[in-house]
Amino acid sequence: MVSWNNLDTLASFKELANVKPACLTEVMSGDSGADRVKKYSIPMAAGLSYNYASKQVDEDVLSALEKLADEAQLADKFKALYNGEVVNTGEKRLVLHHMTRGQLGDAVEADGVDKRTFYKTQQERIAEFANKVHNGEITNASGEKFTTVVQIGIGGSDLGPRAMYIALENWAKKNNAFKMEAKFISNVDPDDAAAVLASTDVAHSIFVLVSKSGTTLETLTNESFVKDALKKAGLDPSKHMIAVTSETSPLAKSDDYLDAFFMDDYIGGRFSSTSSVGGAVLSLAFGPEVFAEFLDGAAEEDKLSANPDMRKNPEMLDALIGVYERNVLGYPCTAVLPYSQALSRFPAHLQQLDMESNGKSVNRFGEPVTYPTGPVIFGEPGTNGQHSFYQLLHQGTDIVPLQFIGFKNNQLETDVTIQDSTSQQKLCANVAAQIVAFACGKSDENLNKNFKGGRPSSIIIGDKLTPNTLGALLAHFENKIMFQGFVWNINSFDQEGVQLGKVLAKKVLAHDTDGALKVYSDLLNI
């Protein structure tokens, strides 16, 4: 039986608060630094590894974190989650996104069905549909193949699938797995839909409408935008659209769609990339086999996350180091810095994943907490970020923990040698240099050129970004965030904070306003 307690009531946290952090400028210098980099590494799935040598931890800190993991019952809480306990207390729901890629424990039944079977059935239905599109069994009204898929969604229905598509686009082209170009419409700003449609051959496009409830304002508005464009082109929208929705939504059995594929209330939008939400667009773009490889990578990483030994569980360790940085060392932000252009939108996805999950100020029981919870997440790919915000990271007044991601080889395997090194070698040289520069710094009498160092970072290293490694990478961060929510005793699986603005926007559109809201409405000519 697990018990849920606030972080500041745990004896192990009080012990952790008194443990001195490792001095990076000392432990990362010279031979000790070389030994540390070799030692402080944990294998991940799909050939990845999590290296935390440049974090401010040593054996004393790690021992204290182990005690915290045990007292907070992190392994038991994950087990309870994947065995179907109601972990989402705010909405009184199960949390089952892990089950879209495998079954870690017991069979889970909800709504009268076995949920693993339900998710597998949807994946099989999507695979069959995608294959029919690819081989020309499902075509446009003229009998011509669809060449483009356009996803219409917002939040988790856009950020995750878009990031995953961009991550695998070049890999698919190189490996003869590129089936259809994918595009995305998310913002209710009409310029978003108009721009996508202006560059799209709508006659050869299939549109994926994603809305769990079937009532999402932005998504339905953009659907109307798309339907209008199809009608103006002399096309029947119902022959160009599919829906990804819940079985109880108004979209589920509508004649407006070629077909409907289902999700449920047990998978939050930001955790839905491995569900039908990501499955439809990624299977159409790259083929069901590629999506299956992506799921396999996530499933293998989930198995590692179930290991009760923190030192063999990269997600649990990453989470606990993050708690140490947030709640003991007082760092308010974390930067995600992938040294891979393919991961250009991955930080944006993690921004929602982390900040919507753990941006909470009350615990699981609705009581205020008195300690910091989720950090601010931001990031850009290297080396672009080096010429943007790294100035603050190196010499700013705040210390920002860094999470690097790097690969030994590039996806397209096209490169050029300039000044005795390839572009990929230059990329990797930069990430290695940044880790050491942040940790060790550089002394200079001119304070403008002085680098204090002591800036903590970790890096996830892989051979190449593939569907398998991408799945493992995604699961790593999903599970890290879950573990941190457990430690903070908050509900990482609801998002009440996004609701108030929606309610007020509806009042504005209904002209039911007064006070400041009315004045702003008038200023914006609504």
N, C-alpha and C positions, 0 to 999 in steps of 0.2 A: 504494500500500500504506500503510495507516494504522498508526501505532505508538501504543501505549497506555502513558502514563507518568504517574507521580504529579505532582500540581500543583507540589509543592515542588522538583521536579527541573527545572522549566522555566525557562530563562533569562528569558523574558518575564515570568514571575510575580515573579521577584526584582527585575526592573526596576519592575514595577507597585507592589511593596511600598514603593518609595522615592519614588513620586509623591505629591505633596501634594494632599489633597482640596480641592475648591472650597469656599470659605467662603460658605455659603448666605445668611447675614445680609447679605453684601455684594453677591453677584451677583444676588440676587433682589429687591433694593431699587431703587426709582426706575425710571428709563428703562432701565437695564441689565437689570432684571428683566423689563420688558415685551418688550424685544428678545429676551431669552433664551427666554421662553415661546413666542414665534413661531418661533424657530430650532430649538429642541430638540424636534422632533416628527417622527414617522415614520408615514406612512399604513399602515393595516392593511386587511384585507379587509372587505367589507360596510359600507364607509363609516366604520369605526372609525379612531381614531388613537391612537398611543402617545406621550404627552408626558412627557419626563423632565427638564424644566427644573429641577425642584426636587430633583434628585439631586445628590450632591456630586461632579459630574464637570465637567471642562472639556476643552479640546483636548488637554492633556497626558495626562489620564486616559484619554480616548477613544483616543488614539493608542496608549497602552500596552495598552488592552483589545483593540485591533485586532491587535497583535502576539501577544497571548495567544491570540486566536481562531485565528490562522494557525498558531502553533506547536502548539497543541492539536489542530489539524486538525478543527475542529468541523464545517465543511461536508462534508468528506470522510467523517467518521464518520456523519453523518446520511445521506449518500448510500449508504454501506455498509449502514446499517440498512434503508433502504427498498428496496434492491436485494436484500435477502434473506440477508445474512450473519448468522451466529450471534452476535448482540450480547448476548443474555442468557446470559452465561457460566456463571452459577450453575446454571441449569437446562438449559444447552446447547440453547437454543431461539432461533428467529427472533423478531423483534418486528415485528408486522404490523398494529397497530391503524390506522395511517395508510391502509392499503389498504382499510379498510371504507368510505372516502369518496372514494377515487381512487387512481390509480397514478402515482406521481411518476417512476418509472424503469423498470427492466427488469421483464419478467414474472417472477414468483416461483412456483416449483413446490415443493410440499411435500406429503407423504402421497399422492403420485401425482396431485395435482390442481393446476390453476392457482388460486392463492389469491384473486386478484381475482374470478375467475369464481365461486368458492365463496361469497365474501361477497355478491356481487351476487345470486346465486341465493337465498340466505337472505333477503335484503331483498325480493326479488320474491315469495317464498313468504309472507312476513309480510304484505306489501301485499295479496296476494290474500286471505289469511285475514281481515285487518282489514276489507277491503271487503265480504266476505261477512257478517261480523258486523254491519257498519253497515247493509247493505241487507236484513238479515233472512233471508239464506240459511242462516246458522248461528245457531240459537236455542237456548233452553232446552227442556226436555222438553215444555213446554206450548205450544211454538211462539211464545213471546214473546221480544222482543229483549232482549239483554243491555244494561244501562245503566251498569254499573260494571266496571272492571277493577282487580284487586288484585294487586300484585306481591309475591311472597314471596321474599326474598333478604336477604343481609347483606353489609356491606362494599361493594365495588364493584358488587355486584348490587342495591344499594339507594341508596347515597349519590348517585352520579351521576345515574341515572334519576330519582330523587326530586327532586333539585335542578333538573334540566332540565324536569320536569313543572311544578313550581311556577313556574319562570321563564316558562313559556309559557301557563299556564292563563288568565290574564286576557287576554292577547293573542288567544288562540283564541276566547274568548267574544266579544270585540269584533269579530273578523273572521270570524264564522260558521264557525269551524273546530273548535268544541268538540263532540266526538262522544260521549265517555263520561267520567265522573268516574273519576279514578285514586286509589287508596289504596295504602298500603305497609305491609307487616308485615316487621319485620327482627329485633328483639330476641327472644332466647329467653325473656325474661321473659314469663310467660303473660299479664300485664296488657296487653302490647302487642297480641297477637293478639285477646284477648278484647274490648278496647276497639274495635278496628277492626271486628270482626265484629258487635258490638252496635249499631254505627251503619251497618251495611251490609245491604241487601236481598240476601241470598245467593242467592235464587231467580233474580235477574236479574243475577248477577255472574259474571264469568269470572276465574279465578285463574291467574296466570303464575308457575310455580315455576322459579326460576333457580338452577341449581347446575351448574357445569362438570363436576365429577367425579360428581355425583349422590350424594355421600356427606356433604355439609356438614351437620354436626350440628344447628346452629341452624335451618337451612332445612328439613331433613327433619322436625324436631320441630314446626315451625310448620305444615308441610304436614299432619301428622297432626292437629293442632289444627283446621285448616280442614276436613279431610275429616270429622272427627267432627261439626263444626257442620253440614255439609251433610247428613250422614246423619240427624242429629236433626231436620232440617227436611224429611225425607222425600225427599231429592234424591240422585241418583246422582253422586258426585264426578267420575267419569270424563267426564261430560257438561258439566262446569264448569271443567275445568283443562287448561292447556297447559303444556309444559315448554320451557325454554331451557337447553340442555345440550350436551355434546360427543357426537359420534356413537358414541363407545365407552362412554358411561356407561350404567348400568342403566336410566336414564329414557328412553333414546333410542327404544326400540321397545316401550315398555310400553303395555298396554291401559288404563292408568290415566289417559290423557290424550287429549284430542281431537286433538292434533297435537303434534309436537316440532320446534323450530327450533334450529339448531346454531351453536355457537361452537367455538373450538379453543384449543389450548395456546399459541398465538402471540399471544394478546391477554390481557394481565393484567386482572384485575377492575376495577381503578381506571381503566383505559384503555378500558373496554368500553361507554361510553355511545353510541358510534356503531356498535356491533355489534348483534347480535340481542338483547343484554341490554337496551339502551335502545330498540332498534327495535320490539320487540313491544309494550311498554307505551305508548310514545309514538305509534306508529301506530294503536293501538286508541283512545287518548285523543283524538288530534287529526287522524288520517288520515295515510295514507302520503305524501301530497304535502307536508305540513308537515315530516315527518321528512326527506324528500328535500331540502327547503330548508335544514334544519339541517345535513345532510351537506355540502351545497354550500358553506356558509359555512366549515366546517372544512377542506374541500378547498382553498379559495382561500387560507386562512391557511397551510396546509401548504406551498403553492407559495412563499409569501414566506419561509418558514422555510428553504427550500432555497437561498436567495440567499447566495452566499459573502461578499457585502459586508455587514459587520456594521452599517453605517449605514443600510442599506436592509432590514435583517432585524430586525423588532421583537422577535422571540423571542430571537434570539441576543444582541442588545444588552441586553435586560431580564435575561437570564441572567448575562451577564458583569458587569453592574452589581451584581447580587446576589452574585456571587462576590467582587467588590471589597469590598462591605459586610461580607460574612461573614468573609473571610480576611485582609483588610488592615485594615479599620476595626474589626473585632471585634464586630459586632452579631449577637446570637444568635437574634433573632426577626424575623418579618415579619408585619404585620397586613394583611389583605385587607378593604377597606372599600367595599362597593358602595353607592352612593347610589341604590338601587332596591330597593323591597320585594320585587319579583319575584325578586331574587337572594338572598333571605333564607337559603337553604340552600347557596348557592354556596361560601361560605367553608368549610363543613363538608366539601364534596366536595374542595376544594383541600387541605384539611388532610390527608385520606387520600392524595390524589394526590401531594403533595409529601413528606410525612413517611414514607409507606410506601415511596416510591421512593428517596429520598436520605437516609433515616435509617440510614446505614451507617458502620461504623468500620473496614471492611477494603476493599481495592481489588478490582478485577476478578479478581485472581489469588489472593484469599484472604489477602493480607498486610495487617497493620495499617497504617493511615495515621496520620500525626502532625499533621494539620491538621483544622480543623472542616469538616464537610460540611453536610448539610441543616439549615436553620433550623427553629425552632418556628413553626408557622403557626396563626394564630387570626384571628377577625374576626366582625363583625356588620354589618348594614346601617346606614348613616347615615339619619336623624340619631339613631337610637336609641343607637348606640355613643357619641355625644357626651355623652350623659347617663349613661354607664356607665363605660367604662375609658379614655376620652380624657384623664382627669386624669393618669394615669401616662404616657401618650404625650406630653403637653405638658411635664410638670414632674417626671417620675420620674427616677431615677438612671440608668436604662438608656435608650439611644437605640434606638428600634424603627423600622426602615424601614417605610414605608406604601405600599400599592398601592390607590389609589382607582379606582373605576369609576363613571362618571356618564353620564347621557343627557339630551339637551336636552328631550325630550318624554316624557310618561308613556304607558303602554300603553292605558289605558281612555279617554284624552282627555276625562275628566271632571274639572273643577276649579272652583275658586271664587276670586274676588278678595277679599282682605281686606287692609286698610291699603295699598291701591294695588299689590299684587302677588299673583300666584297662588301656590297651594301648590307647584307645580312650580318656579316662580321662587325661592321660599324654599328649596326643597331644593337647587337648583343654587347659590344664593348661599352656602349653608352649606358645600358642598364647596369652592368657590373660596376662601372665607374660611379654611377649615381648612388648605388647602395653603400659603397665604401666612403664616398664623399659625405653622404648624409650621416653616416655613423662616426667617422673619424674626424671630419673637418680638416681645417688647415689654419695654423696660427700665422698671424701677420701683424706687425706693429701698426700698420695702417688699418684701423678698425673697419673701414669700408670694405677691405679685402679679407677681413678675418672671418673664418667659418668656425663656429663653436663646436659643430658636430653634435653627437648625442641625439640625433634624429632617428627614431626607430623605424625599421621596415621589415617586411617579409617578402618572399618571392615564391610564386608557383612556377616551376620550370617544366617544360615538356619538349618533346622532339619536334612535333609539328601540330598545328591546330587542325584537327579532323573532327568528324561527327562524334566519334567516341570520346575524344578528349574534351570537346565542348560540353557534352553531357555531364562528364565528371566535374568539370569546372563549375557548371551551373549548380549541380547538387551540392558541391562544397559550400558555396555561398548561401544557398537556401538553408542548409543544415547548420551552418555557423550562426546565422541569424536566429534560427529556432532555439539553439542552445543558449544564446545570449538572452532571449526572452524568458527562458526557463530560469536563468540565474537572477534576472531582475524581477521575477514573479509578475510579469505582465502578460497580457494576451496578445501574442504576435499575429493573430489571425483574423482580427476584425479591423475596421478602418472608419470608425465613427467620425473622425476628424475631417473626412471629405464631404460629409453630408450637409453641414450648415450652409455652405456656399451654394449648393444645389437648390436648397429650399428657398433661399433668398432670391436666387436668379429666377425661379418660377414666379415669385411674387412680383418681381420687376416686370417680367413679360406679361403678367396679368394686370399690370398697372395698379397693383395693390400695395402702394408704398407711401411712406411719410418720412419726415425727418431727413437725415443725411442720405438715406437710401434714395429718396425721391429726388434730391438735389443732384446726386451723382447720375441718376437716370436721365434727368433733364440735360445735364452737361453732355451726356453721351448720345443724346437725341434718340432715346429708346421710346 
